[in-house]
Amino acid sequence: MAATVRGLAVEEIAEIVECLLLGAASAEQHAPLPADRRGALADALGDALDDLPARALR
């Protein structure tokens, strides 16, 4: 899976990751498949943020 995110600051993308993780945790008992997908997407976005060069984080 791939996603292109444009026009957002790093802080905004980090907030999206946080929301996905919260959504995954809240859906885990009632909807495990969507919870797993949200968690995987959050992990992928978080990993991509970690791979950004330091100058992009300013």
N, CA, C and O atoms as a Tripos MOL2 file, in Angstrom:
@<TRIPOS>MOLECULE
protein
  232   231    58     0     0
PROTEIN
NO_CHARGES

@<TRIPOS>ATOM
      1 N           0.8530   -1.1650    0.0000 N.3       1 MET1
      2 CA          0.0000    0.0000    0.0000 C.3       1 MET1
      3 C           0.9000    1.2290    0.0000 C.2       1 MET1
      4 O           1.9600    1.2370    0.6250 O.2       1 MET1
      5 N           0.4700    2.2460   -0.6970 N.am      2 ALA2
      6 CA          1.2180    3.5000   -0.7520 C.3       2 ALA2
      7 C           0.2620    4.6560   -0.5540 C.2       2 ALA2
      8 O          -0.9140    4.5870   -0.9110 O.2       2 ALA2
      9 N           0.7860    5.7090    0.0170 N.am      3 ALA3
     10 CA         -0.0040    6.9220    0.2030 C.3       3 ALA3
     11 C           0.8880    8.1150   -0.0700 C.2       3 ALA3
     12 O           2.0580    8.1320    0.3120 O.2       3 ALA3
     13 N           0.3340    9.1000   -0.7270 N.am      4 THR4
     14 CA          1.0430   10.3490   -0.9420 C.3       4 THR4
     15 C           0.3090   11.4160   -0.1510 C.2       4 THR4
     16 O          -0.8920   11.6220   -0.3230 O.2       4 THR4
     17 N           1.0420   12.0840    0.7120 N.am      5 VAL5
     18 CA          0.4550   13.1290    1.5530 C.3       5 VAL5
     19 C           1.1470   14.4340    1.1950 C.2       5 VAL5
     20 O           2.3640   14.5650    1.3330 O.2       5 VAL5
     21 N           0.3660   15.3870    0.7390 N.am      6 ARG6
     22 CA          0.9270   16.6760    0.3420 C.3       6 ARG6
     23 C           0.1870   17.7910    1.0580 C.2       6 ARG6
     24 O          -0.9970   17.6800    1.3780 O.2       6 ARG6
     25 N           0.9120   18.8550    1.2950 N.am      7 GLY7
     26 CA          0.2880   20.0480    1.8420 C.3       7 GLY7
     27 C           0.0700   20.0190    3.3400 C.2       7 GLY7
     28 O          -0.5980   20.8990    3.8850 O.2       7 GLY7
     29 N           0.6210   19.0230    4.0150 N.am      8 LEU8
     30 CA          0.4810   18.9520    5.4640 C.3       8 LEU8
     31 C           1.8460   19.0750    6.1140 C.2       8 LEU8
     32 O           2.8490   18.6040    5.5760 O.2       8 LEU8
     33 N           1.8750   19.7010    7.2570 N.am      9 ALA9
     34 CA          3.1120   19.7810    8.0320 C.3       9 ALA9
     35 C           3.3630   18.4460    8.7160 C.2       9 ALA9
     36 O           2.4440   17.6490    8.9040 O.2       9 ALA9
     37 N           4.5950   18.2170    9.0780 N.am     10 VAL10
     38 CA          4.9620   16.9740    9.7610 C.3      10 VAL10
     39 C           4.1250   16.7970   11.0260 C.2      10 VAL10
     40 O           3.7060   15.6840   11.3450 O.2      10 VAL10
     41 N           3.8820   17.8820   11.7390 N.am     11 GLU11
     42 CA          3.0900   17.8060   12.9650 C.3      11 GLU11
     43 C           1.6690   17.3290   12.6850 C.2      11 GLU11
     44 O           1.0860   16.5940   13.4830 O.2      11 GLU11
     45 N           1.1190   17.7470   11.5560 N.am     12 GLU12
     46 CA         -0.2330   17.3210   11.1880 C.3      12 GLU12
     47 C          -0.2780   15.8380   10.8280 C.2      12 GLU12
     48 O          -1.2390   15.1430   11.1580 O.2      12 GLU12
     49 N           0.7490   15.3650   10.1620 N.am     13 ILE13
     50 CA          0.8090   13.9430    9.8390 C.3      13 ILE13
     51 C           0.9810   13.1260   11.1100 C.2      13 ILE13
     52 O           0.3860   12.0570   11.2490 O.2      13 ILE13
     53 N           1.7920   13.6250   12.0380 N.am     14 ALA14
     54 CA          1.9580   12.9420   13.3260 C.3      14 ALA14
     55 C           0.6350   12.8760   14.0720 C.2      14 ALA14
     56 O           0.3520   11.8880   14.7500 O.2      14 ALA14
     57 N          -0.1720   13.9130   13.9530 N.am     15 GLU15
     58 CA         -1.4900   13.9070   14.5930 C.3      15 GLU15
     59 C          -2.4110   12.8670   13.9420 C.2      15 GLU15
     60 O          -3.2040   12.2190   14.6260 O.2      15 GLU15
     61 N          -2.3030   12.7140   12.6400 N.am     16 ILE16
     62 CA         -3.0820   11.6870   11.9430 C.3      16 ILE16
     63 C          -2.6780   10.3040   12.4440 C.2      16 ILE16
     64 O          -3.5340    9.4510   12.6770 O.2      16 ILE16
     65 N          -1.3810   10.0830   12.6090 N.am     17 VAL17
     66 CA         -0.8850    8.8060   13.1330 C.3      17 VAL17
     67 C          -1.4720    8.5410   14.5080 C.2      17 VAL17
     68 O          -1.9350    7.4370   14.7970 O.2      17 VAL17
     69 N          -1.4480    9.5560   15.3440 N.am     18 GLU18
     70 CA         -2.0040    9.4170   16.6970 C.3      18 GLU18
     71 C          -3.4900    9.0810   16.6550 C.2      18 GLU18
     72 O          -3.9530    8.2240   17.4090 O.2      18 GLU18
     73 N          -4.2320    9.7400   15.7910 N.am     19 CYS19
     74 CA         -5.6670    9.4600   15.6690 C.3      19 CYS19
     75 C          -5.9260    8.0430   15.1550 C.2      19 CYS19
     76 O          -6.8470    7.3700   15.6170 O.2      19 CYS19
     77 N          -5.1170    7.5960   14.2050 N.am     20 LEU20
     78 CA         -5.2650    6.2270   13.7020 C.3      20 LEU20
     79 C          -5.0130    5.2160   14.8100 C.2      20 LEU20
     80 O          -5.7280    4.2200   14.9170 O.2      20 LEU20
     81 N          -4.0000    5.4630   15.6340 N.am     21 LEU21
     82 CA         -3.7140    4.5500   16.7390 C.3      21 LEU21
     83 C          -4.8470    4.5360   17.7630 C.2      21 LEU21
     84 O          -5.2150    3.4760   18.2710 O.2      21 LEU21
     85 N          -5.3920    5.6950   18.0620 N.am     22 LEU22
     86 CA         -6.5340    5.7610   18.9850 C.3      22 LEU22
     87 C          -7.7480    5.0490   18.4000 C.2      22 LEU22
     88 O          -8.4520    4.3230   19.1020 O.2      22 LEU22
     89 N          -7.9840    5.2620   17.1140 N.am     23 GLY23
     90 CA         -9.1010    4.5870   16.4540 C.3      23 GLY23
     91 C          -8.9270    3.0830   16.4200 C.2      23 GLY23
     92 O          -9.8940    2.3390   16.5830 O.2      23 GLY23
     93 N          -7.7030    2.6320   16.2100 N.am     24 ALA24
     94 CA         -7.4220    1.1930   16.2050 C.3      24 ALA24
     95 C          -7.6770    0.6020   17.5830 C.2      24 ALA24
     96 O          -8.2750   -0.4680   17.7040 O.2      24 ALA24
     97 N          -7.2290    1.2900   18.6070 N.am     25 ALA25
     98 CA         -7.4170    0.7840   19.9730 C.3      25 ALA25
     99 C          -8.8890    0.7230   20.3460 C.2      25 ALA25
    100 O          -9.3270   -0.2180   21.0070 O.2      25 ALA25
    101 N          -9.6560    1.7270   19.9220 N.am     26 SER26
    102 CA        -11.0710    1.7470   20.2960 C.3      26 SER26
    103 C         -11.8930    0.7320   19.5070 C.2      26 SER26
    104 O         -12.9400    0.2920   19.9820 O.2      26 SER26
    105 N         -11.4420    0.3530   18.3180 N.am     27 ALA27
    106 CA        -12.1920   -0.5870   17.4790 C.3      27 ALA27
    107 C         -11.7370   -2.0330   17.6540 C.2      27 ALA27
    108 O         -12.3530   -2.9480   17.1080 O.2      27 ALA27
    109 N         -10.6770   -2.2380   18.4010 N.am     28 GLU28
    110 CA        -10.0490   -3.5570   18.4780 C.3      28 GLU28
    111 C         -11.0070   -4.6710   18.8830 C.2      28 GLU28
    112 O         -10.9740   -5.7470   18.2850 O.2      28 GLU28
    113 N         -11.8490   -4.4480   19.8680 N.am     29 GLN29
    114 CA        -12.7540   -5.5000   20.3430 C.3      29 GLN29
    115 C         -13.9290   -5.7430   19.4040 C.2      29 GLN29
    116 O         -14.3490   -6.8860   19.2220 O.2      29 GLN29
    117 N         -14.4570   -4.6900   18.8130 N.am     30 HIS30
    118 CA        -15.6820   -4.7990   18.0210 C.3      30 HIS30
    119 C         -15.4380   -4.9690   16.5270 C.2      30 HIS30
    120 O         -16.2710   -5.5310   15.8160 O.2      30 HIS30
    121 N         -14.3020   -4.4850   16.0590 N.am     31 ALA31
    122 CA        -13.9970   -4.5560   14.6200 C.3      31 ALA31
    123 C         -12.4960   -4.7830   14.4450 C.2      31 ALA31
    124 O         -11.7610   -3.8530   14.1120 O.2      31 ALA31
    125 N         -12.0420   -6.0110   14.6680 N.am     32 PRO32
    126 CA        -10.6000   -6.2550   14.6460 C.3      32 PRO32
    127 C          -9.9240   -6.0150   13.2950 C.2      32 PRO32
    128 O          -8.7830   -5.5550   13.2580 O.2      32 PRO32
    129 N         -10.5950   -6.3140   12.1980 N.am     33 LEU33
    130 CA         -9.9670   -6.1080   10.8880 C.3      33 LEU33
    131 C          -9.7090   -4.6260   10.6060 C.2      33 LEU33
    132 O          -8.5860   -4.2730   10.2460 O.2      33 LEU33
    133 N         -10.7060   -3.7460   10.7550 N.am     34 PRO34
    134 CA        -10.4100   -2.3170   10.5670 C.3      34 PRO34
    135 C          -9.3860   -1.7960   11.5790 C.2      34 PRO34
    136 O          -8.5810   -0.9210   11.2580 O.2      34 PRO34
    137 N          -9.4190   -2.3290   12.7870 N.am     35 ALA35
    138 CA         -8.4420   -1.9120   13.7940 C.3      35 ALA35
    139 C          -7.0330   -2.2780   13.3430 C.2      35 ALA35
    140 O          -6.1080   -1.4790   13.4860 O.2      35 ALA35
    141 N          -6.8680   -3.4760   12.8000 N.am     36 ASP36
    142 CA         -5.5550   -3.8910   12.2950 C.3      36 ASP36
    143 C          -5.1010   -3.0160   11.1360 C.2      36 ASP36
    144 O          -3.9260   -2.6600   11.0430 O.2      36 ASP36
    145 N          -6.0240   -2.6720   10.2590 N.am     37 ARG37
    146 CA         -5.6800   -1.8130    9.1130 C.3      37 ARG37
    147 C          -5.2790   -0.4160    9.5660 C.2      37 ARG37
    148 O          -4.3230    0.1610    9.0470 O.2      37 ARG37
    149 N          -6.0120    0.1270   10.5350 N.am     38 ARG38
    150 CA         -5.6560    1.4500   11.0690 C.3      38 ARG38
    151 C          -4.2810    1.4080   11.7230 C.2      38 ARG38
    152 O          -3.4700    2.3160   11.5430 O.2      38 ARG38
    153 N          -4.0290    0.3530   12.4790 N.am     39 GLY39
    154 CA         -2.7320    0.2230   13.1310 C.3      39 GLY39
    155 C          -1.5990    0.0890   12.1260 C.2      39 GLY39
    156 O          -0.5370    0.6880   12.2990 O.2      39 GLY39
    157 N          -1.8210   -0.6930   11.0790 N.am     40 ALA40
    158 CA         -0.7910   -0.8630   10.0520 C.3      40 ALA40
    159 C          -0.5220    0.4460    9.3100 C.2      40 ALA40
    160 O           0.6280    0.7650    9.0060 O.2      40 ALA40
    161 N          -1.5720    1.1940    9.0220 N.am     41 LEU41
    162 CA         -1.4050    2.4730    8.3510 C.3      41 LEU41
    163 C          -0.6610    3.4520    9.2540 C.2      41 LEU41
    164 O           0.2200    4.1770    8.7920 O.2      41 LEU41
    165 N          -1.0080    3.4740   10.5270 N.am     42 ALA42
    166 CA         -0.3200    4.3440   11.4840 C.3      42 ALA42
    167 C           1.1610    3.9770   11.5620 C.2      42 ALA42
    168 O           2.0190    4.8590   11.5800 O.2      42 ALA42
    169 N           1.4600    2.6920   11.6060 N.am     43 ASP43
    170 CA          2.8570    2.2520   11.6530 C.3      43 ASP43
    171 C           3.6170    2.6690   10.4020 C.2      43 ASP43
    172 O           4.7540    3.1310   10.4840 O.2      43 ASP43
    173 N           2.9850    2.5040    9.2410 N.am     44 ALA44
    174 CA          3.6420    2.8680    7.9810 C.3      44 ALA44
    175 C           3.9050    4.3680    7.9070 C.2      44 ALA44
    176 O           4.9880    4.7930    7.5030 O.2      44 ALA44
    177 N           2.9190    5.1660    8.2950 N.am     45 LEU45
    178 CA          3.1150    6.6220    8.2910 C.3      45 LEU45
    179 C           4.1770    7.0330    9.3060 C.2      45 LEU45
    180 O           5.0160    7.8890    9.0270 O.2      45 LEU45
    181 N           4.1320    6.4200   10.4820 N.am     46 GLY46
    182 CA          5.1410    6.7310   11.4970 C.3      46 GLY46
    183 C           6.5390    6.3700   11.0290 C.2      46 GLY46
    184 O           7.4820    7.1280   11.2560 O.2      46 GLY46
    185 N           6.6830    5.2290   10.3830 N.am     47 ASP47
    186 CA          7.9860    4.8250    9.8470 C.3      47 ASP47
    187 C           8.4640    5.8030    8.7750 C.2      47 ASP47
    188 O           9.6460    6.1430    8.7180 O.2      47 ASP47
    189 N           7.5440    6.2490    7.9330 N.am     48 ALA48
    190 CA          7.9050    7.2170    6.8940 C.3      48 ALA48
    191 C           8.3520    8.5340    7.5140 C.2      48 ALA48
    192 O           9.2990    9.1550    7.0300 O.2      48 ALA48
    193 N           7.6860    8.9660    8.5770 N.am     49 LEU49
    194 CA          8.1050   10.1870    9.2740 C.3      49 LEU49
    195 C           9.4900   10.0120    9.8750 C.2      49 LEU49
    196 O          10.3060   10.9340    9.8430 O.2      49 LEU49
    197 N           9.7560    8.8430   10.4190 N.am     50 ASP50
    198 CA         11.0740    8.5650   11.0050 C.3      50 ASP50
    199 C          12.1750    8.5970    9.9530 C.2      50 ASP50
    200 O          13.3210    8.9190   10.2680 O.2      50 ASP50
    201 N          11.8430    8.2660    8.7100 N.am     51 ASP51
    202 CA         12.8300    8.2210    7.6360 C.3      51 ASP51
    203 C          13.0990    9.5820    6.9970 C.2      51 ASP51
    204 O          14.0280    9.7110    6.2000 O.2      51 ASP51
    205 N          12.3020   10.5980    7.3320 N.am     52 LEU52
    206 CA         12.5100   11.9210    6.7630 C.3      52 LEU52
    207 C          13.8320   12.4960    7.2400 C.2      52 LEU52
    208 O          14.2260   12.2790    8.3860 O.2      52 LEU52
    209 N          14.5220   13.2270    6.3730 N.am     53 PRO53
    210 CA         15.7390   13.9080    6.8100 C.3      53 PRO53
    211 C          15.4000   14.9600    7.8680 C.2      53 PRO53
    212 O          14.2950   15.5030    7.8830 O.2      53 PRO53
    213 N          16.3380   15.2330    8.7310 N.am     54 ALA54
    214 CA         16.1070   16.1650    9.8410 C.3      54 ALA54
    215 C          15.6380   17.5330    9.3670 C.2      54 ALA54
    216 O          14.8320   18.1720   10.0440 O.2      54 ALA54
    217 N          16.1210   17.9950    8.2230 N.am     55 ARG55
    218 CA         15.7250   19.3270    7.7330 C.3      55 ARG55
    219 C          14.2500   19.3770    7.3530 C.2      55 ARG55
    220 O          13.6560   20.4550    7.3500 O.2      55 ARG55
    221 N          13.6460   18.2380    7.0340 N.am     56 ALA56
    222 CA         12.2320   18.2060    6.6800 C.3      56 ALA56
    223 C          11.3440   18.3320    7.9120 C.2      56 ALA56
    224 O          10.1630   18.6590    7.7970 O.2      56 ALA56
    225 N          11.9010   18.0760    9.0770 N.am     57 LEU57
    226 CA         11.1240   18.1080   10.3030 C.3      57 LEU57
    227 C          11.0170   19.4940   10.9020 C.2      57 LEU57
    228 O          10.3480   19.6750   11.9200 O.2      57 LEU57
    229 N          11.6540   20.4650   10.3020 N.am     58 ARG58
    230 CA         11.6180   21.8360   10.8330 C.3      58 ARG58
    231 C          10.4110   22.5840   10.3810 C.2      58 ARG58
    232 O          10.2350   23.7480   10.7410 O.2      58 ARG58
@<TRIPOS>BOND
     1     1     2 1
     2     2     3 1
     3     3     4 2
     4     3     5 am
     5     5     6 1
     6     6     7 1
     7     7     8 2
     8     7     9 am
     9     9    10 1
    10    10    11 1
    11    11    12 2
    12    11    13 am
    13    13    14 1
    14    14    15 1
    15    15    16 2
    16    15    17 am
    17    17    18 1
    18    18    19 1
    19    19    20 2
    20    19    21 am
    21    21    22 1
    22    22    23 1
    23    23    24 2
    24    23    25 am
    25    25    26 1
    26    26    27 1
    27    27    28 2
    28    27    29 am
    29    29    30 1
    30    30    31 1
    31    31    32 2
    32    31    33 am
    33    33    34 1
    34    34    35 1
    35    35    36 2
    36    35    37 am
    37    37    38 1
    38    38    39 1
    39    39    40 2
    40    39    41 am
    41    41    42 1
    42    42    43 1
    43    43    44 2
    44    43    45 am
    45    45    46 1
    46    46    47 1
    47    47    48 2
    48    47    49 am
    49    49    50 1
    50    50    51 1
    51    51    52 2
    52    51    53 am
    53    53    54 1
    54    54    55 1
    55    55    56 2
    56    55    57 am
    57    57    58 1
    58    58    59 1
    59    59    60 2
    60    59    61 am
    61    61    62 1
    62    62    63 1
    63    63    64 2
    64    63    65 am
    65    65    66 1
    66    66    67 1
    67    67    68 2
    68    67    69 am
    69    69    70 1
    70    70    71 1
    71    71    72 2
    72    71    73 am
    73    73    74 1
    74    74    75 1
    75    75    76 2
    76    75    77 am
    77    77    78 1
    78    78    79 1
    79    79    80 2
    80    79    81 am
    81    81    82 1
    82    82    83 1
    83    83    84 2
    84    83    85 am
    85    85    86 1
    86    86    87 1
    87    87    88 2
    88    87    89 am
    89    89    90 1
    90    90    91 1
    91    91    92 2
    92    91    93 am
    93    93    94 1
    94    94    95 1
    95    95    96 2
    96    95    97 am
    97    97    98 1
    98    98    99 1
    99    99   100 2
   100    99   101 am
   101   101   102 1
   102   102   103 1
   103   103   104 2
   104   103   105 am
   105   105   106 1
   106   106   107 1
   107   107   108 2
   108   107   109 am
   109   109   110 1
   110   110   111 1
   111   111   112 2
   112   111   113 am
   113   113   114 1
   114   114   115 1
   115   115   116 2
   116   115   117 am
   117   117   118 1
   118   118   119 1
   119   119   120 2
   120   119   121 am
   121   121   122 1
   122   122   123 1
   123   123   124 2
   124   123   125 am
   125   125   126 1
   126   126   127 1
   127   127   128 2
   128   127   129 am
   129   129   130 1
   130   130   131 1
   131   131   132 2
   132   131   133 am
   133   133   134 1
   134   134   135 1
   135   135   136 2
   136   135   137 am
   137   137   138 1
   138   138   139 1
   139   139   140 2
   140   139   141 am
   141   141   142 1
   142   142   143 1
   143   143   144 2
   144   143   145 am
   145   145   146 1
   146   146   147 1
   147   147   148 2
   148   147   149 am
   149   149   150 1
   150   150   151 1
   151   151   152 2
   152   151   153 am
   153   153   154 1
   154   154   155 1
   155   155   156 2
   156   155   157 am
   157   157   158 1
   158   158   159 1
   159   159   160 2
   160   159   161 am
   161   161   162 1
   162   162   163 1
   163   163   164 2
   164   163   165 am
   165   165   166 1
   166   166   167 1
   167   167   168 2
   168   167   169 am
   169   169   170 1
   170   170   171 1
   171   171   172 2
   172   171   173 am
   173   173   174 1
   174   174   175 1
   175   175   176 2
   176   175   177 am
   177   177   178 1
   178   178   179 1
   179   179   180 2
   180   179   181 am
   181   181   182 1
   182   182   183 1
   183   183   184 2
   184   183   185 am
   185   185   186 1
   186   186   187 1
   187   187   188 2
   188   187   189 am
   189   189   190 1
   190   190   191 1
   191   191   192 2
   192   191   193 am
   193   193   194 1
   194   194   195 1
   195   195   196 2
   196   195   197 am
   197   197   198 1
   198   198   199 1
   199   199   200 2
   200   199   201 am
   201   201   202 1
   202   202   203 1
   203   203   204 2
   204   203   205 am
   205   205   206 1
   206   206   207 1
   207   207   208 2
   208   207   209 am
   209   209   210 1
   210   210   211 1
   211   211   212 2
   212   211   213 am
   213   213   214 1
   214   214   215 1
   215   215   216 2
   216   215   217 am
   217   217   218 1
   218   218   219 1
   219   219   220 2
   220   219   221 am
   221   221   222 1
   222   222   223 1
   223   223   224 2
   224   223   225 am
   225   225   226 1
   226   226   227 1
   227   227   228 2
   228   227   229 am
   229   229   230 1
   230   230   231 1
   231   231   232 2
@<TRIPOS>SUBSTRUCTURE
     1 MET1         2 RESIDUE 1 A MET
     2 ALA2         6 RESIDUE 1 A ALA
     3 ALA3        10 RESIDUE 1 A ALA
     4 THR4        14 RESIDUE 1 A THR
     5 VAL5        18 RESIDUE 1 A VAL
     6 ARG6        22 RESIDUE 1 A ARG
     7 GLY7        26 RESIDUE 1 A GLY
     8 LEU8        30 RESIDUE 1 A LEU
     9 ALA9        34 RESIDUE 1 A ALA
    10 VAL10       38 RESIDUE 1 A VAL
    11 GLU11       42 RESIDUE 1 A GLU
    12 GLU12       46 RESIDUE 1 A GLU
    13 ILE13       50 RESIDUE 1 A ILE
    14 ALA14       54 RESIDUE 1 A ALA
    15 GLU15       58 RESIDUE 1 A GLU
    16 ILE16       62 RESIDUE 1 A ILE
    17 VAL17       66 RESIDUE 1 A VAL
    18 GLU18       70 RESIDUE 1 A GLU
    19 CYS19       74 RESIDUE 1 A CYS
    20 LEU20       78 RESIDUE 1 A LEU
    21 LEU21       82 RESIDUE 1 A LEU
    22 LEU22       86 RESIDUE 1 A LEU
    23 GLY23       90 RESIDUE 1 A GLY
    24 ALA24       94 RESIDUE 1 A ALA
    25 ALA25       98 RESIDUE 1 A ALA
    26 SER26      102 RESIDUE 1 A SER
    27 ALA27      106 RESIDUE 1 A ALA
    28 GLU28      110 RESIDUE 1 A GLU
    29 GLN29      114 RESIDUE 1 A GLN
    30 HIS30      118 RESIDUE 1 A HIS
    31 ALA31      122 RESIDUE 1 A ALA
    32 PRO32      126 RESIDUE 1 A PRO
    33 LEU33      130 RESIDUE 1 A LEU
    34 PRO34      134 RESIDUE 1 A PRO
    35 ALA35      138 RESIDUE 1 A ALA
    36 ASP36      142 RESIDUE 1 A ASP
    37 ARG37      146 RESIDUE 1 A ARG
    38 ARG38      150 RESIDUE 1 A ARG
    39 GLY39      154 RESIDUE 1 A GLY
    40 ALA40      158 RESIDUE 1 A ALA
    41 LEU41      162 RESIDUE 1 A LEU
    42 ALA42      166 RESIDUE 1 A ALA
    43 ASP43      170 RESIDUE 1 A ASP
    44 ALA44      174 RESIDUE 1 A ALA
    45 LEU45      178 RESIDUE 1 A LEU
    46 GLY46      182 RESIDUE 1 A GLY
    47 ASP47      186 RESIDUE 1 A ASP
    48 ALA48      190 RESIDUE 1 A ALA
    49 LEU49      194 RESIDUE 1 A LEU
    50 ASP50      198 RESIDUE 1 A ASP
    51 ASP51      202 RESIDUE 1 A ASP
    52 LEU52      206 RESIDUE 1 A LEU
    53 PRO53      210 RESIDUE 1 A PRO
    54 ALA54      214 RESIDUE 1 A ALA
    55 ARG55      218 RESIDUE 1 A ARG
    56 ALA56      222 RESIDUE 1 A ALA
    57 LEU57      226 RESIDUE 1 A LEU
    58 ARG58      230 RESIDUE 1 A ARG
